[in-house]
Amino acid sequence: MWPRNVVGDRDGRLGPVDERQAVERWFLRQGLPHLIHDYRASTDVFTRAMPFLLLVFVFNVVGSFSDRFTGWAQAGVAVVSSGIILGAAVAVNVARGRRPLQLPDHVGPVELIVFAVVPAIPPLLFGERPVAAALGIIGGNVGVLLVVYVIVGFGLVPTTVWAARQTYRHLSHVLTLMGRALPFVLVLTAFFFLNAELWQVARDFTPLAFWVTFGLLVVVATGFVVLRIPREIAEISRFDSWSRVCDLAGRAQSPLCDREVEELRGRCDPPLTRADRLNVGIVVLFNLGLQIVLISTAIGAFYVVFGLFAVREDTIIEWTSLTALGSDDIVASLSVGGTELVLTVELLRVVGFLVAFSALQFSVAAVTDATYRQEFFDEVTGEVRQALAVRSIYLDQLVEPEPVVR
């Protein structure tokens, strides 16, 4: 094992412990925590979210309050409930050999069960509807754990920040992509936008029907991209030589950007685990999704402005077979240069449908069209490929090989 103390050489460079920690922090900033060797929920996910989980754990005392008690009796219930919750936490710490009030450095099944179940005891003892209240708290706490695992375990927050940062850094690329894609999509969607049947459909939409339709288009669009991602991951995780790995790692501006080929000894493309592939896939999907959202939003903004001037109130009435627009149909109105512009619910519904349709169109093009696929995927997968190159060096140089069992 690596020594636990900080190690450095005569040149002041980072030694194994500091360097490994620096690389692992770099993986976290890239939204790729699962590239860290031996990344576990018990020591890396729930422990990082422990302050939030502790807040939720303590807040569950509120579940013991009810109308059954008032005044000092209610205060007594609160004290007893706090004692039950705090006592359970202290008991687990003592059993684990930790200080009574220490935050856990390892979250196993016992800690998870205590978090989910113990807060349900006070409502079970003091609540008006004890069983329902207890089951509600247990279900809510289990839900919190699942959400925390997904958000923290797969680095969704740093992934979102990384995707936004990459989009900002490569804004010129996004604008170029928009300039290339918008003309074709606008010509295609303009036919639908100026079609009376679509406006009639928009008029007949109930809120539920509209959002279900919108959601189905978004789900299908996401599905097209998701189908492509495994093939992309297989391609970007394959390296021909350590020279290529070092070249890509040098571009990544990581703590391992100055490694020499002569120092490396193992396999240059270590296989990815299922969790690694899922993590990489989420990062790619987030970044591609952000680009598609930006382009689709630009199309939506165009059609809102275009519709305000081109599709007037009388036209909407004729296309939707209304006698007049009611107050529920008008979202806002504005007078510009003597022209009355009316923003209607029908316009927003039509634009919403076209935005979802445009997202579907971009997703299909990203999968089936070679030019679009190169424009969409290369910029994103190039950054991820560099991170995978850093992972190859990290595993080769900073992670102790697993012992061979004979």
VEXLOGU-330211 format. One line per field, with one value per residue (C-alpha): residue in three letters; chain; x, y, z. Coordinates in Angstrom, 3 decimals. Each point is the difference from the previous one (the first is absolute). Layout:
REM residues N
residuo	ala,...
cadena	A,...
xx	X,...
yy	Y,...
zz	Z,...
This chain:
REM residues 406
residuo	met,trp,pro,arg,asn,val,val,gly,asp,arg,asp,gly,arg,leu,gly,pro,val,asp,glu,arg,gln,ala,val,glu,arg,trp,phe,leu,arg,gln,gly,leu,pro,his,leu,ile,his,asp,tyr,arg,ala,ser,thr,asp,val,phe,thr,arg,ala,met,pro,phe,leu,leu,leu,val,phe,val,phe,asn,val,val,gly,ser,phe,ser,asp,arg,phe,thr,gly,trp,ala,gln,ala,gly,val,ala,val,val,ser,ser,gly,ile,ile,leu,gly,ala,ala,val,ala,val,asn,val,ala,arg,gly,arg,arg,pro,leu,gln,leu,pro,asp,his,val,gly,pro,val,glu,leu,ile,val,phe,ala,val,val,pro,ala,ile,pro,pro,leu,leu,phe,gly,glu,arg,pro,val,ala,ala,ala,leu,gly,ile,ile,gly,gly,asn,val,gly,val,leu,leu,val,val,tyr,val,ile,val,gly,phe,gly,leu,val,pro,thr,thr,val,trp,ala,ala,arg,gln,thr,tyr,arg,his,leu,ser,his,val,leu,thr,leu,met,gly,arg,ala,leu,pro,phe,val,leu,val,leu,thr,ala,phe,phe,phe,leu,asn,ala,glu,leu,trp,gln,val,ala,arg,asp,phe,thr,pro,leu,ala,phe,trp,val,thr,phe,gly,leu,leu,val,val,val,ala,thr,gly,phe,val,val,leu,arg,ile,pro,arg,glu,ile,ala,glu,ile,ser,arg,phe,asp,ser,trp,ser,arg,val,cys,asp,leu,ala,gly,arg,ala,gln,ser,pro,leu,cys,asp,arg,glu,val,glu,glu,leu,arg,gly,arg,cys,asp,pro,pro,leu,thr,arg,ala,asp,arg,leu,asn,val,gly,ile,val,val,leu,phe,asn,leu,gly,leu,gln,ile,val,leu,ile,ser,thr,ala,ile,gly,ala,phe,tyr,val,val,phe,gly,leu,phe,ala,val,arg,glu,asp,thr,ile,ile,glu,trp,thr,ser,leu,thr,ala,leu,gly,ser,asp,asp,ile,val,ala,ser,leu,ser,val,gly,gly,thr,glu,leu,val,leu,thr,val,glu,leu,leu,arg,val,val,gly,phe,leu,val,ala,phe,ser,ala,leu,gln,phe,ser,val,ala,ala,val,thr,asp,ala,thr,tyr,arg,gln,glu,phe,phe,asp,glu,val,thr,gly,glu,val,arg,gln,ala,leu,ala,val,arg,ser,ile,tyr,leu,asp,gln,leu,val,glu,pro,glu,pro,val,val,arg
cadena	A,A,A,A,A,A,A,A,A,A,A,A,A,A,A,A,A,A,A,A,A,A,A,A,A,A,A,A,A,A,A,A,A,A,A,A,A,A,A,A,A,A,A,A,A,A,A,A,A,A,A,A,A,A,A,A,A,A,A,A,A,A,A,A,A,A,A,A,A,A,A,A,A,A,A,A,A,A,A,A,A,A,A,A,A,A,A,A,A,A,A,A,A,A,A,A,A,A,A,A,A,A,A,A,A,A,A,A,A,A,A,A,A,A,A,A,A,A,A,A,A,A,A,A,A,A,A,A,A,A,A,A,A,A,A,A,A,A,A,A,A,A,A,A,A,A,A,A,A,A,A,A,A,A,A,A,A,A,A,A,A,A,A,A,A,A,A,A,A,A,A,A,A,A,A,A,A,A,A,A,A,A,A,A,A,A,A,A,A,A,A,A,A,A,A,A,A,A,A,A,A,A,A,A,A,A,A,A,A,A,A,A,A,A,A,A,A,A,A,A,A,A,A,A,A,A,A,A,A,A,A,A,A,A,A,A,A,A,A,A,A,A,A,A,A,A,A,A,A,A,A,A,A,A,A,A,A,A,A,A,A,A,A,A,A,A,A,A,A,A,A,A,A,A,A,A,A,A,A,A,A,A,A,A,A,A,A,A,A,A,A,A,A,A,A,A,A,A,A,A,A,A,A,A,A,A,A,A,A,A,A,A,A,A,A,A,A,A,A,A,A,A,A,A,A,A,A,A,A,A,A,A,A,A,A,A,A,A,A,A,A,A,A,A,A,A,A,A,A,A,A,A,A,A,A,A,A,A,A,A,A,A,A,A,A,A,A,A,A,A,A,A,A,A,A,A,A,A,A,A,A,A,A,A,A,A,A,A,A,A,A,A,A,A,A,A,A,A,A,A,A,A,A,A,A,A
xx	0.000,1.071,1.345,-2.513,2.433,0.673,2.832,2.117,3.282,3.005,-1.448,-3.098,-2.302,-3.045,0.516,-2.411,-2.491,-0.328,0.039,-2.669,-2.252,0.520,-0.948,-3.080,-1.129,0.529,-2.258,-2.670,0.188,-0.481,-3.173,1.673,0.277,-0.309,3.364,1.491,1.332,-2.136,-2.657,-2.674,-3.304,0.947,3.177,-0.306,-3.675,-1.999,2.953,0.298,-3.726,0.073,-0.630,-3.169,-1.101,0.599,-2.223,-2.767,0.475,-0.410,-2.862,-1.981,-0.724,-2.764,-1.778,-0.728,-2.090,-3.753,-3.207,-0.155,2.278,0.232,2.144,2.458,-1.218,1.013,3.357,0.472,-0.795,2.585,2.644,-0.728,0.013,3.310,1.400,-1.062,1.557,3.179,0.331,-0.182,2.731,2.236,-0.567,1.081,3.113,0.991,-0.587,2.199,2.779,-0.533,-0.464,-3.645,-0.775,2.445,-1.227,0.369,3.039,-1.634,-3.703,-1.083,-3.360,-0.364,0.365,-2.416,-2.609,0.317,-0.387,-3.118,-1.743,0.870,-1.684,-3.239,-0.048,-1.215,-3.013,-0.753,-0.094,-1.559,-1.651,-3.729,0.252,3.107,0.308,-0.633,2.340,2.768,-0.260,0.002,3.205,1.715,-1.004,1.144,3.374,0.557,-0.828,2.527,2.683,-0.746,0.108,3.247,1.553,-0.893,1.003,3.176,0.935,-0.029,1.157,-3.030,0.768,3.623,-1.156,-2.486,2.619,2.510,-2.487,-0.904,3.690,0.817,-2.892,1.200,3.601,-1.112,-2.745,1.328,-0.400,-3.595,-0.748,1.529,-2.098,-3.109,0.803,0.374,-3.053,-2.517,-0.734,-1.045,-2.053,-1.640,-1.092,-1.442,-1.756,-1.255,-2.321,-1.573,-0.038,-2.061,-2.375,-3.510,-0.379,2.866,-1.591,-3.312,1.769,1.690,-3.384,-1.491,2.915,-0.785,2.986,0.512,-0.189,2.479,2.597,-0.394,0.552,2.935,1.480,-0.339,1.911,2.744,0.229,0.314,2.642,1.947,-0.314,1.656,3.003,0.183,0.095,3.106,1.910,1.192,1.692,1.636,1.258,1.496,1.858,1.327,1.182,2.245,3.646,2.667,3.079,1.286,1.313,-3.555,-1.165,2.701,-0.810,-3.706,0.714,2.309,-2.868,-2.326,1.856,-0.139,2.497,1.435,0.645,3.806,0.395,2.596,-0.661,3.035,-1.624,-3.069,-0.161,-3.533,-2.892,-0.635,-3.775,-1.197,-3.617,-2.836,-2.373,-3.745,-0.084,2.850,-1.869,-3.212,1.834,1.697,-3.311,-1.737,2.712,-0.279,-3.801,-0.032,2.302,-1.795,-3.335,1.140,0.955,-3.329,-1.886,1.862,-0.752,-3.633,-0.445,1.375,-2.575,-2.747,1.016,-0.009,-3.504,-1.375,1.210,-0.981,-3.445,-0.658,0.394,-1.054,-2.965,-2.397,-3.012,-2.502,2.070,0.123,-3.785,-0.490,2.495,-1.350,-3.703,-0.543,-2.460,2.418,3.019,-0.955,1.963,1.257,1.497,2.053,3.223,1.233,-0.485,2.305,-0.326,3.023,-0.077,-3.768,-0.196,-1.686,1.963,-1.801,1.770,-2.514,-0.122,-0.471,3.228,1.940,-1.412,0.889,3.494,0.398,-0.934,2.496,2.752,-0.497,-0.199,3.238,1.733,-1.153,1.273,3.434,0.225,-0.833,2.523,2.665,-0.440,-0.607,1.820,3.812,0.518,-2.322,1.385,3.503,-1.163,-2.028,2.198,3.620,0.223,-1.554,1.637,3.381,-0.042,-1.173,2.653,2.654,-1.402,0.141,3.643,0.689,-1.754,2.350,3.081,-1.633,-0.731,3.452,2.028,-1.985,-2.162,1.568,-0.733,-2.402,1.799,-0.041,-1.825,1.642
yy	0.000,3.591,1.604,2.298,2.843,2.650,-1.038,2.261,-0.259,2.317,2.047,0.754,-1.950,-1.757,-3.486,-2.944,0.975,3.687,-0.736,-2.659,2.264,2.844,-2.240,-1.301,3.550,0.769,-2.934,1.389,3.425,-1.646,-1.692,-3.434,-1.263,-3.640,0.199,0.066,-3.420,-1.893,2.717,-1.149,1.309,-0.838,2.077,2.445,0.796,0.077,1.285,3.017,0.641,-0.553,3.658,0.043,-3.439,1.083,3.040,-2.217,-2.468,2.692,1.697,-3.231,1.012,2.145,-3.234,-0.575,3.194,-0.401,1.456,-2.740,2.014,3.672,2.219,-1.769,-3.399,0.863,1.256,-3.292,-1.937,2.041,-0.679,-3.733,-0.137,1.844,-2.379,-3.049,1.320,1.293,-3.124,-2.258,1.999,-0.090,-3.746,-0.715,2.156,-1.721,-3.430,1.005,1.250,3.662,2.969,0.340,3.084,-0.627,0.097,-3.496,-0.638,-3.176,-0.336,-3.616,-1.794,0.677,3.772,-0.004,-1.996,2.313,3.053,-1.399,-1.731,1.687,3.364,-1.950,-1.167,3.306,0.321,-3.661,0.726,3.460,0.641,0.205,-2.481,-1.852,-2.668,2.343,2.649,-2.531,-1.539,3.478,0.961,-3.288,0.384,3.623,-0.850,-2.865,2.412,2.497,-2.705,-0.958,3.609,0.629,-3.134,1.021,3.662,-0.517,-3.465,0.995,3.550,1.653,3.394,0.175,-1.625,2.828,2.608,-1.705,-0.135,3.678,0.938,-1.995,1.560,3.472,-0.835,-1.344,2.547,0.682,-3.718,0.058,3.107,-1.639,-3.089,2.148,1.883,-3.267,-1.719,2.809,0.665,-3.597,-0.308,3.403,-0.857,-3.284,1.444,3.117,-2.217,-1.270,3.407,1.565,-2.935,0.584,-3.658,0.276,3.068,-1.871,-2.901,2.450,1.521,-3.414,-1.000,-0.312,0.840,-3.710,-0.987,2.717,-0.986,-3.705,0.706,2.293,-2.583,-2.834,1.982,0.824,-3.648,-1.224,2.660,-1.048,-3.643,0.627,1.602,-2.680,-2.728,1.567,0.575,-3.607,-0.127,3.361,-1.136,-3.154,2.112,2.718,-2.476,-1.859,1.126,-1.369,0.926,1.758,2.772,0.812,-0.180,2.425,2.392,0.090,0.262,2.930,1.897,-0.655,2.381,-2.643,-0.707,-2.803,2.098,-0.422,-3.780,-1.590,-3.145,-1.721,0.130,-1.973,-3.757,-1.476,-0.074,3.361,-0.490,-1.675,-1.178,2.090,-1.404,0.266,2.937,1.690,-0.320,1.293,2.999,0.812,-0.435,2.453,2.624,-0.399,0.063,3.130,1.892,-1.035,0.699,3.496,0.720,-1.315,2.048,3.169,-0.537,-0.951,3.014,2.284,-1.434,0.506,3.612,0.647,-1.375,1.931,3.271,-1.068,-1.089,3.269,1.950,-2.534,-1.771,2.685,-0.319,-0.267,-2.768,-1.964,0.305,-1.255,-2.879,-1.180,0.463,2.322,2.861,2.131,-0.341,-0.129,1.295,-3.529,-0.130,3.198,-0.208,3.536,2.836,2.773,2.931,0.553,2.846,0.073,-3.769,-2.030,-3.190,-2.763,-2.940,-2.833,-3.421,-1.497,1.604,-1.336,-3.495,-0.005,1.273,-2.594,-2.763,1.302,0.246,-3.655,-0.978,1.886,-1.813,-3.284,1.064,0.910,-3.263,-2.077,1.982,-0.486,-3.776,-0.520,2.827,-0.240,3.770,0.769,-2.895,1.401,3.486,-1.212,-2.730,0.844,3.097,-1.763,-3.398,1.620,1.447,-3.295,-1.925,2.202,-0.833,-3.716,0.430,1.571,-2.995,-2.405,1.741,0.347,-3.727,-0.905,2.328,0.882,-3.037,-3.040,-3.079,-2.536,-3.020,-3.092,-2.897,-3.349
zz	0.000,-0.488,3.187,1.691,0.513,-2.645,-2.281,-2.156,-1.852,-0.032,-2.828,2.058,-2.290,1.347,1.323,-0.346,2.712,-0.897,-3.704,0.242,2.058,-2.486,-2.928,1.794,0.761,-3.679,-0.950,2.343,-1.669,-3.379,1.254,-0.264,3.583,-1.039,-1.777,3.513,0.929,2.518,0.068,2.443,1.290,3.592,0.072,-2.897,-0.598,3.220,2.038,-2.291,0.376,3.774,1.033,-2.120,1.219,3.587,-0.551,-1.400,2.861,2.637,-1.849,0.294,3.602,-1.521,-0.860,3.671,0.327,-0.184,1.415,2.626,2.292,0.870,2.180,2.278,-1.166,-3.553,1.259,1.836,-3.177,-1.875,2.665,0.031,-3.810,-0.164,2.615,-2.031,-3.210,1.646,2.119,-3.033,-1.746,3.091,0.437,-3.568,0.376,3.251,-1.553,-2.953,2.288,-0.863,2.278,1.141,-2.101,-2.861,-3.573,-1.482,-2.188,-1.294,-0.766,-0.095,0.127,3.747,-0.437,-2.948,1.923,3.001,-2.252,-1.672,2.918,3.312,-0.835,-0.515,3.634,1.576,-2.358,0.648,3.727,0.061,-3.380,-0.679,-2.878,1.111,-2.695,-2.908,1.437,0.661,-3.465,-1.536,1.809,-0.903,-3.653,-0.042,1.535,-2.440,-2.805,1.367,0.038,-3.602,-1.170,1.888,-1.481,-3.555,0.365,2.035,-1.213,-3.652,0.553,-1.589,1.512,-1.249,-3.246,-0.547,0.890,-2.296,-2.878,0.434,0.205,-3.115,-1.890,1.003,-0.964,-3.356,-0.604,-3.488,-0.779,1.261,-2.071,-3.065,0.611,0.373,-3.191,-1.890,1.440,0.349,-3.699,-0.688,3.184,-0.454,-3.539,1.233,3.046,-1.781,-2.010,3.214,1.680,-2.799,-0.183,1.368,1.034,2.496,1.581,0.244,1.704,2.371,0.804,0.809,2.264,3.664,2.240,0.738,-3.674,-0.978,2.600,-0.765,-3.702,0.743,2.354,-2.514,-2.638,2.518,1.129,-3.595,-0.723,3.090,-1.021,-3.373,1.710,2.700,-2.658,-1.501,3.229,0.692,-3.400,0.629,3.411,-1.524,-2.560,2.305,2.671,-2.473,-0.263,-2.323,2.002,3.102,-2.248,-1.047,3.619,1.161,-2.842,0.929,3.730,-0.682,-1.645,2.935,2.357,2.728,2.811,-2.196,-3.077,0.078,0.142,-2.269,-2.011,1.541,3.454,-1.049,0.087,-0.036,-2.406,-1.659,-0.242,3.215,-0.346,1.369,2.585,-0.452,2.443,-1.912,-3.290,1.579,1.477,-3.314,-1.807,2.342,-0.595,-3.780,0.129,2.189,-2.314,-3.171,1.647,0.935,-3.607,-1.284,2.602,-1.045,-3.679,0.619,2.300,-2.711,-2.405,2.570,0.607,-3.749,-0.438,2.975,-1.522,-3.517,1.172,1.825,-3.239,-2.655,1.616,1.124,2.236,-2.889,-1.591,3.245,0.334,-3.556,0.312,3.354,-0.893,2.945,0.056,2.039,2.252,3.652,2.951,0.646,-3.507,0.294,2.016,-0.698,-2.459,-1.156,-2.339,-2.280,-2.516,-0.005,-0.499,2.710,0.685,1.868,1.614,0.180,1.594,-3.471,-1.232,2.985,-0.513,-3.683,0.769,2.769,-2.427,-2.573,2.626,0.949,-3.673,-0.717,2.846,-1.506,-3.418,1.364,1.909,-3.066,-2.070,2.686,-0.270,-3.720,-1.783,-0.079,-0.189,2.887,1.999,-0.346,0.968,2.986,1.425,-0.768,2.193,2.975,-0.351,-0.570,3.520,1.502,-1.949,1.591,3.451,-0.842,-1.029,3.406,1.580,-1.827,1.426,3.428,0.221,-1.281,2.199,3.111,0.771,1.575,-2.143,1.436,1.463,-2.221,1.642,-0.794
